[in-house]
Amino acid sequence: MNNGFFRVASAIPQVKVADCQFNANSIINLCQELDKQNVSVAVFPEMSLTAYTCGDLFHSSLLLEEAEKNLRRIIDSSTQWQLTAIVGMPISYRNVVYNCAVAINSGKIIAAIPKSYLANQNECSEKRWWQSGLNIDIIVYVAGQEVLLNPKQLIRVGDAIIGVEIGSDLFAPISPSTQASMAGAQIIFNLSATNTIACKDEYLNTLISLQSSNCIAGYVYAGAGYGESSTDFVFDGKAIIAECGHILAKNERWHSGGQYIIADIDLQAIAYNRRTNNTFNDCSTHELNNRYRYYIAEALNRTSCNKDLYRTINPHPFIPSEIEHESRCNEVVNIQVAGLAQRLEATKCKNLIIGISGGLDSTLALLVAIKTFDRLELDHKNITAVTMPGFGTTDRTYNNALTLMKMLGVTIREISIAKAVTQHFNDIEHDINTHDVTYENSQARERTQILMDIANQVGGMVLGTGDLSELALGWATYNGDHMSMYGVNAGVPKTLVKHLVRWFANNATNETLSEALIDIVETPISPELTPADNCGNIKQKTEDLVGPYELHDFYLYYMIRFGFSPRRIYFMAKNTTFDEPYTDNEIRHWLKTFCRRFFNQQFKRSCLPDGPKVGSVGISPRGDWHMPSDASSALWLQECENL
């Protein structure tokens, strides 16, 4: 256990059919390796102590005795380990043989769990050798120890509650893993010996991923591999570790010797997902109330994991992977288009007004507006794009704004705000040379006033451009760029905005438009509310003031999506490879900035205009995020100070 992560392993030993001594040695050797890597629980395949394909030899008293004898060897060896090992073996009781998972920890058998649903299809009839343990609740003696044999057992290992199912149990309509998860199991271990046929690998990957999602749990699968008989079946030695619908690790199949995979399961993420999923909790209450009794077996967990994680933490959780890049970008934009189209149709509005700065957010908003008008078969000229140069506008952003508007065929209006804002400064007696918050916000509010008034002129609505990251940080002028009739980017974080604009550039058929979009992506992010430097370049850079957006989006995702504390987020950020290298002090500093601003700026989010949610994180006061504006940030800031 390390900062809420629990280290598990799926181990595939080399086996020899009916050679229990060889198989026990393989298991012991792998356990010794895994123990050195601070694994808390390791699972081995179904019948790993005897091999799965012994056939009628499972009726042999010699094989059963040899299995028990070599189990004792594993138990004795376990006194030198800090991990819990779950091995597969036959257990005989009153002339009936059960296919069992035996959990071993510190010289003891912690639990013996029989297989509930025996496979009985094609050439395989497990009922020929074993009996279902579905309703078994007995005390048996195994390797000289008294142990409960019951399928409804959970095991507590340190801070984790684990459940076990065996092979085809997974395929049951209501599987043991489903019941165990509802009873509190956070991680399911499956000892399997499913044979391999064409296309089955993809099917099992999907099934295990879905089961981990349905159970809101980790799922660790170990399949029989090298050394099993090839009489009728072939086994590929599949090892898979999944969590809440995502595959964390899987091995290369067809390995000719023993192998394993390791991953760190996120117990805190599982706990948060369950706390916030009423469907899961209601189902648990309904299904488990007065129906199932689960026993809790205790296993000593002495593992202290302070090394690097066996897990990849995505530094850009909002950006799609390369594999799903095209489909995800297309889907996000279509969500934005669908939301805007519905708002236009509902209000019978055929005109949009949007301020174009030559920056990322207004560019994305305009591109989405164009696609929306194409879908509704409206003229692009019904989009009034207004560029409003001010005291800090640079030639680069101004020219990009003009190019963008010309290439998209919208109605272009250019209105300088310099005179109006200067007059306003005179009216309120503000020194124009004092570049403070009044100087900056006056410009933002003047631009919003212009857009709102033009909307009245043409009978249209103002399309907001602010993104999710800016709203989280409160990096918006209250009743300035903070306000609109519809915030089309409100659910899109800054890192994704940048990604989407680049996607539009790569798909643009017009070379001039594509070049302008690429330059917009590469332009430093800035509100341009203070004068440029002596060379006419952007002087006011947002990320110098509030911090890097890739860090803030990382903080935002894990704080809102999983409810993680600053300490947890800090630990994860230190174990993540970002585009830019950050020192621990930088990560800590900007995390504190994020927490302070996120709490202090809630009042701006409490009155946001409508806008579409596009991902799993949203901060709309009407949907995803309900927080009072006067909530105190003291706890979060104190934890930041103690990092």
C-alpha positions as CSV (number, residue, x, y, z in Angstrom):
1,M,0.0,0.0,0.0
2,N,1.4,3.4,-1.0
3,N,-0.6,6.6,-0.9
4,G,-3.8,4.6,-1.7
5,F,-2.2,2.2,-4.2
6,F,-2.2,-1.5,-3.7
7,R,0.3,-3.7,-5.5
8,V,-0.9,-6.9,-7.1
9,A,0.5,-9.5,-9.4
10,S,-0.8,-12.1,-11.9
11,A,1.7,-14.9,-12.0
12,I,1.9,-17.6,-14.6
13,P,4.2,-20.4,-13.5
14,Q,5.6,-23.1,-15.8
15,V,3.9,-26.4,-14.8
16,K,4.1,-30.1,-15.5
17,V,0.9,-32.1,-15.5
18,A,0.5,-34.0,-12.2
19,D,4.0,-33.1,-11.0
20,C,3.1,-31.2,-7.8
21,Q,6.7,-30.9,-6.6
22,F,7.8,-29.1,-9.8
23,N,4.7,-26.9,-9.8
24,A,5.2,-25.9,-6.1
25,N,8.8,-25.0,-6.9
26,S,7.7,-22.8,-9.8
27,I,5.1,-21.1,-7.5
28,I,7.7,-20.6,-4.7
29,N,10.3,-19.1,-7.1
30,L,7.8,-16.6,-8.5
31,C,6.6,-15.7,-5.0
32,Q,10.1,-14.9,-3.9
33,E,10.6,-12.7,-7.0
34,L,7.3,-10.9,-6.4
35,D,8.0,-10.4,-2.7
36,K,11.2,-8.5,-3.6
37,Q,9.0,-6.1,-5.7
38,N,6.7,-5.4,-2.7
39,V,3.7,-7.1,-4.1
40,S,0.9,-7.5,-1.6
41,V,-1.2,-10.2,-3.3
42,A,-0.2,-12.5,-6.1
43,V,-2.7,-14.8,-7.9
44,F,-1.8,-18.0,-9.8
45,P,-3.8,-20.0,-12.3
46,E,-6.6,-22.5,-11.7
47,M,-5.2,-25.8,-10.4
48,S,-1.7,-24.4,-10.6
49,L,-0.4,-26.8,-8.0
50,T,-1.4,-29.9,-10.0
51,A,-1.9,-28.4,-13.5
52,Y,-5.5,-28.1,-14.8
53,T,-5.4,-30.9,-17.4
54,C,-4.9,-33.9,-15.1
55,G,-8.2,-35.3,-16.2
56,D,-9.3,-38.4,-14.4
57,L,-6.1,-38.3,-12.3
58,F,-8.0,-35.9,-10.1
59,H,-9.7,-39.0,-8.7
60,S,-6.4,-40.4,-7.7
61,S,-5.7,-40.3,-3.9
62,L,-2.0,-40.2,-4.7
63,L,-2.3,-36.9,-6.6
64,L,-4.6,-35.4,-4.0
65,E,-2.1,-36.3,-1.2
66,E,0.8,-35.0,-3.2
67,A,-1.0,-31.7,-3.8
68,E,-1.6,-31.3,-0.1
69,K,2.0,-32.2,0.7
70,N,3.4,-29.6,-1.7
71,L,0.9,-27.0,-0.5
72,R,2.6,-27.5,2.9
73,R,5.9,-26.6,1.3
74,I,4.5,-23.4,-0.1
75,I,3.0,-22.6,3.3
76,D,6.3,-23.1,5.1
77,S,8.1,-20.9,2.5
78,S,5.5,-18.2,3.0
79,T,6.9,-17.4,6.4
80,Q,9.7,-15.7,4.5
81,W,7.4,-13.5,2.4
82,Q,5.4,-10.4,2.9
83,L,2.9,-11.2,0.2
84,T,-0.3,-13.2,0.2
85,A,-0.3,-15.9,-2.5
86,I,-3.5,-17.4,-4.0
87,V,-2.9,-20.8,-5.6
88,G,-5.2,-23.3,-7.3
89,M,-5.5,-26.9,-6.1
90,P,-8.0,-29.7,-5.6
91,I,-9.4,-30.2,-2.1
92,S,-11.1,-33.5,-1.2
93,Y,-13.8,-33.8,1.5
94,R,-15.8,-36.9,2.1
95,N,-14.9,-38.4,-1.3
96,V,-15.9,-35.2,-3.1
97,V,-13.3,-33.1,-4.9
98,Y,-13.6,-29.3,-5.1
99,N,-11.7,-27.0,-7.4
100,C,-10.3,-24.4,-4.9
101,A,-8.4,-21.2,-4.5
102,V,-6.2,-21.3,-1.4
103,A,-4.9,-18.0,0.0
104,I,-1.6,-18.3,1.9
105,N,0.0,-15.7,4.2
106,S,2.8,-15.9,6.7
107,G,2.7,-19.6,7.2
108,K,-1.1,-20.0,7.3
109,I,-4.0,-20.8,5.1
110,I,-6.1,-17.7,5.3
111,A,-9.1,-19.0,3.2
112,A,-10.1,-21.8,0.9
113,I,-12.7,-20.8,-1.7
114,P,-14.3,-23.4,-4.0
115,K,-15.3,-22.8,-7.6
116,S,-19.0,-22.1,-7.9
117,Y,-19.9,-22.6,-11.5
118,L,-18.2,-25.6,-13.3
119,A,-17.7,-25.5,-17.0
120,N,-19.7,-28.1,-18.9
121,Q,-19.4,-27.3,-22.6
122,N,-17.7,-28.7,-25.7
123,E,-15.1,-31.3,-24.8
124,C,-14.6,-30.0,-21.2
125,S,-16.9,-31.3,-18.5
126,E,-15.5,-30.2,-15.1
127,K,-18.4,-31.9,-13.4
128,R,-16.7,-35.2,-14.2
129,W,-14.0,-34.4,-11.7
130,W,-15.2,-31.8,-9.3
131,Q,-18.4,-30.7,-7.5
132,S,-19.7,-27.2,-7.4
133,G,-18.9,-25.4,-4.2
134,L,-21.7,-22.9,-4.6
135,N,-23.5,-23.8,-1.4
136,I,-20.6,-25.3,0.6
137,D,-20.0,-24.1,4.2
138,I,-17.8,-26.6,5.9
139,I,-14.6,-26.8,7.9
140,V,-11.9,-28.9,6.3
141,Y,-8.4,-29.9,7.2
142,V,-5.8,-29.0,4.6
143,A,-2.1,-29.4,5.0
144,G,-2.6,-29.9,8.7
145,Q,-4.7,-26.7,9.2
146,E,-8.3,-26.2,9.9
147,V,-9.8,-23.9,7.3
148,L,-13.3,-22.8,6.2
149,L,-14.4,-23.9,2.8
150,N,-17.0,-21.5,1.6
151,P,-17.4,-19.5,-1.7
152,K,-18.6,-16.4,0.1
153,Q,-15.3,-15.3,1.8
154,L,-13.6,-12.0,1.5
155,I,-10.0,-11.5,2.6
156,R,-8.7,-8.3,4.3
157,V,-5.1,-7.6,3.3
158,G,-3.9,-4.4,4.9
159,D,-6.3,-1.7,3.7
160,A,-7.7,-3.8,0.9
161,I,-10.7,-6.2,0.8
162,I,-10.3,-8.8,-1.9
163,G,-12.6,-11.4,-3.4
164,V,-11.8,-14.6,-5.4
165,E,-13.5,-16.4,-8.2
166,I,-12.3,-19.2,-10.4
167,G,-12.3,-19.6,-14.1
168,S,-15.8,-19.9,-15.6
169,D,-17.3,-18.2,-12.5
170,L,-16.7,-15.0,-14.4
171,F,-19.1,-16.1,-17.2
172,A,-22.1,-16.6,-14.8
173,P,-24.9,-14.0,-15.3
174,I,-24.5,-13.1,-11.6
175,S,-20.9,-14.0,-10.9
176,P,-19.2,-14.5,-7.6
177,S,-17.1,-11.4,-8.3
178,T,-20.3,-9.3,-8.7
179,Q,-21.6,-10.5,-5.3
180,A,-18.2,-10.1,-3.7
181,S,-17.9,-6.5,-5.0
182,M,-21.3,-5.5,-3.6
183,A,-20.3,-7.1,-0.3
184,G,-17.2,-4.8,-0.2
185,A,-14.4,-6.5,-2.2
186,Q,-12.3,-3.8,-3.9
187,I,-10.2,-6.2,-5.9
188,I,-11.2,-9.5,-7.5
189,F,-8.7,-12.3,-8.2
190,N,-9.5,-14.9,-10.8
191,L,-7.6,-18.2,-11.0
192,S,-8.4,-19.4,-14.5
193,A,-7.5,-22.2,-17.0
194,T,-9.6,-21.1,-19.9
195,N,-8.3,-22.6,-23.1
196,T,-7.4,-20.5,-26.1
197,I,-9.2,-20.4,-29.4
198,A,-9.2,-17.8,-32.2
199,C,-10.6,-14.4,-31.2
200,K,-11.0,-15.4,-27.5
201,D,-8.2,-13.2,-26.3
202,E,-10.0,-10.0,-27.5
203,Y,-13.2,-11.3,-26.0
204,L,-11.6,-12.0,-22.6
205,N,-9.9,-8.6,-22.5
206,T,-13.3,-6.9,-23.1
207,L,-15.1,-9.1,-20.6
208,I,-12.5,-8.5,-17.8
209,S,-12.5,-4.8,-18.5
210,L,-16.3,-4.6,-18.4
211,Q,-16.5,-6.7,-15.2
212,S,-14.0,-4.4,-13.5
213,S,-16.2,-1.5,-14.6
214,N,-19.5,-3.1,-13.5
215,C,-18.0,-4.0,-10.1
216,I,-16.1,-0.7,-9.7
217,A,-13.2,-2.8,-8.7
218,G,-9.7,-4.0,-9.6
219,Y,-9.7,-7.3,-11.4
220,V,-6.6,-9.6,-11.6
221,Y,-6.7,-12.5,-13.9
222,A,-4.2,-15.4,-14.2
223,G,-4.7,-18.0,-16.9
224,A,-3.0,-21.4,-17.3
225,G,0.0,-21.4,-19.6
226,Y,3.1,-23.2,-20.6
227,G,3.3,-26.9,-19.6
228,E,-0.4,-27.7,-19.7
229,S,-1.4,-30.6,-21.9
230,S,-2.2,-30.0,-25.5
231,T,-4.4,-33.1,-25.9
232,D,-7.5,-31.1,-26.7
233,F,-6.8,-27.6,-25.5
234,V,-4.0,-25.1,-25.8
235,F,-3.4,-22.5,-23.1
236,D,-1.7,-19.2,-23.7
237,G,-0.8,-18.0,-20.2
238,K,-2.9,-14.9,-20.2
239,A,-2.3,-12.4,-17.4
240,I,-4.5,-9.3,-17.2
241,I,-4.9,-6.6,-14.5
242,A,-7.8,-4.2,-14.9
243,E,-9.4,-1.4,-12.9
244,C,-12.8,0.2,-13.3
245,G,-13.0,-0.5,-17.0
246,H,-9.4,0.1,-17.9
247,I,-6.6,-2.4,-18.6
248,L,-3.6,-1.5,-16.4
249,A,-1.3,-4.3,-17.5
250,K,-1.3,-7.5,-19.6
251,N,1.4,-9.8,-20.6
252,E,2.7,-11.2,-23.9
253,R,1.1,-14.6,-24.3
254,W,2.7,-17.9,-25.4
255,H,5.6,-17.4,-23.0
256,S,7.7,-20.6,-22.7
257,G,8.5,-20.2,-19.0
258,G,7.2,-18.6,-15.8
259,Q,6.2,-15.0,-16.0
260,Y,4.2,-12.3,-14.2
261,I,2.8,-8.8,-14.5
262,I,2.5,-6.3,-11.7
263,A,0.2,-3.3,-11.3
264,D,-0.8,-0.9,-8.5
265,I,-4.6,-0.8,-8.0
266,D,-5.9,2.6,-6.9
267,L,-8.1,1.9,-3.9
268,Q,-8.9,5.6,-3.3
269,A,-10.3,5.9,-6.9
270,I,-12.4,2.8,-6.4
271,A,-13.7,4.1,-3.0
272,Y,-14.6,7.5,-4.5
273,N,-16.3,5.9,-7.6
274,R,-18.4,3.8,-5.3
275,R,-19.3,6.6,-2.9
276,T,-20.6,8.7,-5.8
277,N,-22.4,5.9,-7.6
278,N,-25.9,5.5,-6.1
279,T,-26.8,2.8,-8.6
280,F,-24.0,0.5,-7.3
281,N,-24.9,1.2,-3.7
282,D,-28.6,0.7,-4.2
283,C,-27.9,-2.6,-6.0
284,S,-25.7,-3.7,-3.2
285,T,-28.4,-3.0,-0.6
286,H,-31.0,-4.8,-2.6
287,E,-29.0,-7.8,-3.6
288,L,-27.1,-8.5,-0.3
289,N,-29.8,-7.6,2.3
290,N,-30.7,-10.9,4.1
291,R,-29.4,-13.0,1.2
292,Y,-25.7,-13.4,1.5
293,R,-23.3,-13.7,4.4
294,Y,-19.7,-13.0,3.7
295,Y,-16.9,-14.1,6.0
296,I,-13.9,-11.8,6.4
297,A,-10.5,-13.6,6.7
298,E,-7.6,-11.5,7.9
299,A,-4.2,-11.7,6.2
300,L,-1.1,-9.9,7.6
301,N,0.2,-7.3,5.2
302,R,3.7,-6.2,6.1
303,T,4.5,-4.8,2.7
304,S,5.7,-1.2,2.7
305,C,5.9,0.1,-0.9
306,N,7.9,3.3,-1.2
307,K,9.3,2.7,-4.7
308,D,8.1,3.9,-8.1
309,L,4.6,2.9,-9.1
310,Y,3.8,-0.1,-11.3
311,R,1.3,2.0,-13.0
312,T,1.3,4.7,-15.7
313,I,-0.3,8.0,-14.5
314,N,-1.5,9.9,-17.5
315,P,0.0,13.5,-17.3
316,H,-2.8,14.7,-19.7
317,P,-6.0,12.9,-18.6
318,F,-8.2,15.1,-20.8
319,I,-6.3,14.4,-24.0
320,P,-7.2,11.2,-26.0
321,S,-4.7,8.6,-26.7
322,E,-3.2,8.2,-30.2
323,I,-5.4,5.2,-30.8
324,E,-8.7,7.0,-30.0
325,H,-7.5,10.4,-31.1
326,E,-9.7,10.9,-34.2
327,S,-12.9,9.4,-32.8
328,R,-12.6,11.2,-29.5
329,C,-11.9,14.6,-31.0
330,N,-14.8,14.1,-33.4
331,E,-17.1,13.1,-30.5
332,V,-16.2,16.1,-28.3
333,V,-16.8,18.6,-31.1
334,N,-20.1,16.9,-32.0
335,I,-21.2,17.2,-28.4
336,Q,-20.5,20.9,-28.5
337,V,-22.2,21.2,-31.9
338,A,-25.3,19.3,-30.7
339,G,-25.6,21.5,-27.6
340,L,-25.3,24.7,-29.5
341,A,-27.6,23.5,-32.3
342,Q,-30.3,22.7,-29.7
343,R,-30.0,26.0,-28.0
344,L,-30.3,27.9,-31.3
345,E,-33.3,25.8,-32.4
346,A,-35.0,26.1,-29.0
347,T,-34.7,29.9,-29.0
348,K,-35.4,30.1,-32.8
349,C,-32.2,32.2,-33.0
350,K,-30.4,32.3,-36.4
351,N,-27.6,34.7,-35.4
352,L,-24.5,34.3,-33.3
353,I,-22.1,37.0,-32.0
354,I,-18.6,36.0,-30.9
355,G,-15.6,37.9,-29.9
356,I,-12.4,36.7,-31.8
357,S,-9.1,37.5,-30.1
358,G,-6.8,35.2,-32.2
359,G,-6.4,33.0,-29.1
360,L,-7.3,29.3,-28.6
361,D,-10.6,29.6,-26.9
362,S,-12.4,32.0,-29.3
363,T,-10.9,30.0,-32.2
364,L,-12.4,26.7,-31.0
365,A,-15.8,28.4,-30.3
366,L,-15.9,29.9,-33.8
367,L,-14.9,26.5,-35.4
368,V,-17.7,24.8,-33.4
369,A,-20.1,27.6,-34.5
370,I,-19.3,27.0,-38.1
371,K,-19.9,23.3,-37.9
372,T,-23.2,24.0,-36.1
373,F,-24.4,26.4,-38.8
374,D,-23.4,23.8,-41.4
375,R,-25.5,21.2,-39.6
376,L,-28.5,23.6,-39.3
377,E,-28.0,24.7,-42.9
378,L,-27.5,28.4,-41.9
379,D,-25.4,31.0,-43.7
380,H,-22.0,31.6,-42.2
381,K,-22.7,35.3,-42.6
382,N,-25.2,35.0,-39.7
383,I,-22.2,34.6,-37.5
384,T,-20.9,38.0,-36.5
385,A,-17.3,37.7,-35.5
386,V,-16.0,40.8,-33.7
387,T,-12.3,41.5,-33.2
388,M,-11.8,44.2,-30.5
389,P,-8.1,45.3,-30.4
390,G,-7.1,47.0,-27.2
391,F,-4.0,48.2,-25.3
392,G,-2.3,44.8,-25.3
393,T,-3.3,43.3,-28.7
394,T,-0.3,42.2,-30.7
395,D,0.0,42.0,-34.5
396,R,0.3,38.3,-34.3
397,T,-3.1,37.6,-32.6
398,Y,-4.8,40.4,-34.6
399,N,-3.7,39.1,-37.9
400,N,-4.6,35.5,-37.0
401,A,-8.0,36.7,-35.9
402,L,-8.6,38.4,-39.3
403,T,-7.3,35.4,-41.3
404,L,-9.5,33.0,-39.3
405,M,-12.7,35.1,-39.9
406,K,-12.0,35.7,-43.6
407,M,-11.3,32.0,-44.3
408,L,-14.5,30.9,-42.5
409,G,-16.7,33.4,-44.3
410,V,-18.4,35.0,-41.4
411,T,-19.5,38.6,-41.0
412,I,-16.5,40.6,-39.7
413,R,-16.6,43.6,-37.5
414,E,-13.6,45.4,-36.0
415,I,-14.2,47.7,-33.1
416,S,-11.3,49.1,-31.2
417,I,-11.9,49.5,-27.5
418,A,-9.1,51.9,-26.8
419,K,-11.2,55.1,-26.9
420,A,-14.1,53.8,-25.0
421,V,-11.9,52.3,-22.2
422,T,-9.9,55.5,-22.0
423,Q,-13.1,57.5,-21.6
424,H,-14.2,55.1,-18.9
425,F,-10.9,55.6,-17.1
426,N,-11.5,59.3,-17.2
427,D,-15.0,58.8,-15.9
428,I,-13.9,56.7,-12.9
429,E,-10.7,58.7,-12.4
430,H,-8.3,55.8,-13.0
431,D,-4.8,56.4,-14.1
432,I,-4.3,54.8,-17.5
433,N,-0.6,54.1,-16.6
434,T,-1.6,52.0,-13.6
435,H,-1.9,48.5,-15.1
436,D,-3.8,46.9,-12.2
437,V,-6.9,44.7,-12.1
438,T,-9.1,47.7,-12.9
439,Y,-7.1,48.4,-16.0
440,E,-7.5,44.8,-17.2
441,N,-11.1,44.1,-16.2
442,S,-12.3,47.4,-17.7
443,Q,-11.2,46.1,-21.1
444,A,-12.8,42.7,-20.6
445,R,-16.1,44.2,-19.6
446,E,-16.1,46.7,-22.5
447,R,-15.7,43.9,-24.9
448,T,-18.6,42.0,-23.4
449,Q,-20.8,45.1,-23.5
450,I,-20.0,45.5,-27.2
451,L,-20.9,41.9,-27.9
452,M,-24.1,42.0,-25.9
453,D,-25.2,45.3,-27.7
454,I,-24.5,43.9,-31.1
455,A,-26.5,40.8,-30.2
456,N,-29.4,43.2,-29.5
457,Q,-28.8,44.9,-32.9
458,V,-29.0,41.7,-34.9
459,G,-31.4,39.7,-32.8
460,G,-28.8,37.1,-31.9
461,M,-27.0,35.5,-28.9
462,V,-23.5,36.0,-27.6
463,L,-21.4,32.8,-27.8
464,G,-19.1,32.4,-24.8
465,T,-15.6,31.2,-25.3
466,G,-14.2,30.6,-21.8
467,D,-13.0,27.0,-21.1
468,L,-13.2,24.6,-18.2
469,S,-9.7,25.3,-16.9
470,E,-10.2,29.1,-16.8
471,L,-13.5,28.6,-15.0
472,A,-11.9,26.3,-12.4
473,L,-9.2,28.9,-11.7
474,G,-11.5,31.8,-11.9
475,W,-9.3,33.2,-14.7
476,A,-12.2,35.3,-16.1
477,T,-13.5,38.8,-15.5
478,Y,-16.7,38.6,-13.5
479,N,-19.5,39.9,-15.8
480,G,-16.9,40.3,-18.5
481,D,-15.7,37.3,-20.6
482,H,-17.2,35.3,-17.8
483,M,-20.7,36.0,-19.2
484,S,-22.5,35.0,-22.4
485,M,-25.8,33.5,-23.6
486,Y,-24.2,30.0,-24.1
487,G,-20.7,28.8,-23.1
488,V,-19.8,26.3,-25.7
489,N,-16.3,25.7,-24.3
490,A,-17.4,25.4,-20.6
491,G,-16.8,21.7,-20.5
492,V,-13.5,21.7,-22.4
493,P,-10.2,22.1,-20.4
494,K,-7.4,24.2,-21.8
495,T,-5.2,21.2,-22.7
496,L,-8.0,19.7,-24.8
497,V,-8.9,23.1,-26.4
498,K,-5.3,23.2,-27.7
499,H,-5.5,19.7,-28.9
500,L,-8.8,20.2,-30.7
501,V,-7.7,23.3,-32.5
502,R,-4.6,21.4,-33.7
503,W,-7.0,18.6,-34.8
504,F,-9.0,21.2,-36.8
505,A,-5.8,22.4,-38.4
506,N,-4.7,19.0,-39.4
507,N,-8.1,18.3,-41.0
508,A,-8.5,21.8,-42.7
509,T,-8.7,21.7,-46.5
510,N,-7.6,25.3,-46.8
511,E,-3.8,25.7,-46.3
512,T,-4.1,29.3,-45.2
513,L,-6.6,28.4,-42.5
514,S,-4.5,25.5,-41.4
515,E,-1.4,27.6,-41.0
516,A,-3.3,30.2,-39.0
517,L,-4.7,27.6,-36.7
518,I,-1.2,26.1,-36.1
519,D,0.1,29.5,-35.3
520,I,-2.8,30.1,-32.9
521,V,-1.9,26.8,-31.1
522,E,1.8,27.9,-30.9
523,T,1.0,31.5,-29.6
524,P,1.6,32.0,-25.8
525,I,-1.7,31.9,-23.9
526,S,-2.6,35.5,-22.9
527,P,-5.6,37.7,-22.3
528,E,-3.5,40.6,-23.8
529,L,-4.8,43.1,-21.3
530,T,-1.5,44.8,-20.7
531,P,0.8,46.4,-23.3
532,A,3.2,44.3,-25.4
533,D,6.9,44.4,-24.9
534,N,9.2,46.8,-26.8
535,C,9.3,44.3,-29.7
536,G,5.6,44.0,-30.0
537,N,5.4,40.5,-28.5
538,I,3.0,39.3,-25.9
539,K,4.3,40.3,-22.4
540,Q,1.4,39.1,-20.3
541,K,1.6,35.3,-20.3
542,T,-1.2,33.5,-18.4
543,E,0.9,30.5,-17.4
544,D,3.6,32.7,-15.9
545,L,0.9,34.2,-13.7
546,V,-1.4,31.3,-12.7
547,G,0.8,28.3,-13.6
548,P,1.1,25.8,-16.4
549,Y,-2.2,24.5,-17.7
550,E,-1.0,21.0,-18.0
551,L,-0.5,21.0,-14.2
552,H,-3.8,22.7,-13.5
553,D,-5.7,20.3,-15.7
554,F,-4.0,17.4,-13.9
555,Y,-5.0,18.8,-10.6
556,L,-8.5,19.6,-11.8
557,Y,-9.1,16.1,-13.1
558,Y,-8.0,14.2,-10.0
559,M,-9.6,16.6,-7.5
560,I,-13.0,16.7,-9.2
561,R,-13.2,13.3,-10.9
562,F,-11.8,11.3,-7.9
563,G,-12.0,13.7,-4.9
564,F,-8.3,13.2,-4.2
565,S,-6.5,15.3,-1.5
566,P,-3.6,17.6,-2.3
567,R,-1.2,15.1,-0.8
568,R,-2.5,12.3,-3.1
569,I,-2.4,14.6,-6.1
570,Y,1.1,15.8,-5.2
571,F,2.4,12.2,-5.0
572,M,0.8,11.3,-8.3
573,A,2.2,14.4,-10.0
574,K,5.7,13.5,-8.8
575,N,5.3,10.1,-10.4
576,T,4.1,11.5,-13.8
577,T,6.1,12.6,-16.8
578,F,4.8,15.9,-18.1
579,D,5.8,17.7,-21.3
580,E,7.9,20.1,-19.2
581,P,10.0,18.9,-16.2
582,Y,8.8,20.4,-12.9
583,T,10.6,20.3,-9.6
584,D,8.8,19.2,-6.5
585,N,8.7,22.8,-5.3
586,E,7.0,23.9,-8.6
587,I,4.4,21.1,-8.4
588,R,3.7,22.1,-4.7
589,H,3.6,25.8,-5.5
590,W,1.1,25.5,-8.3
591,L,-1.0,23.0,-6.5
592,K,-1.4,25.5,-3.7
593,T,-2.3,28.1,-6.3
594,F,-4.9,25.8,-7.8
595,C,-6.5,25.0,-4.4
596,R,-6.7,28.6,-3.4
597,R,-8.1,29.9,-6.6
598,F,-10.5,26.9,-7.0
599,F,-12.2,27.7,-3.7
600,N,-12.0,31.4,-3.8
601,Q,-13.5,31.7,-7.3
602,Q,-16.5,29.5,-6.8
603,F,-18.8,32.6,-6.9
604,K,-18.0,33.0,-10.6
605,R,-19.0,29.4,-11.3
606,S,-22.2,29.6,-9.3
607,C,-23.8,31.8,-12.0
608,L,-22.3,30.4,-15.2
609,P,-24.4,30.4,-18.4
610,D,-25.4,27.1,-19.8
611,G,-22.9,25.0,-21.7
612,P,-22.4,21.4,-22.7
613,K,-20.6,18.8,-20.7
614,V,-18.1,16.9,-22.9
615,G,-16.2,14.6,-20.5
616,S,-16.2,13.0,-17.0
617,V,-15.3,16.3,-15.3
618,G,-17.6,19.3,-15.2
619,I,-18.2,22.2,-12.9
620,S,-21.6,23.4,-13.8
621,P,-23.5,24.6,-10.7
622,R,-26.6,22.9,-12.2
623,G,-25.1,19.5,-12.7
624,D,-21.7,18.2,-11.7
625,W,-20.3,20.5,-9.1
626,H,-22.4,21.8,-6.2
627,M,-20.3,23.8,-3.8
628,P,-21.2,27.0,-1.8
629,S,-19.3,30.1,-2.7
630,D,-18.1,30.6,0.8
631,A,-16.6,27.1,1.3
632,S,-13.3,27.3,3.1
633,S,-10.1,26.2,1.5
634,A,-8.3,26.0,4.8
635,L,-8.0,22.2,5.0
636,W,-6.7,21.9,1.4
637,L,-4.2,24.8,1.8
638,Q,-3.0,23.4,5.1
639,E,-2.3,20.1,3.5
640,C,-0.4,21.8,0.7
641,E,1.7,23.6,3.4
642,N,2.6,20.2,5.0
643,L,3.7,18.6,1.8
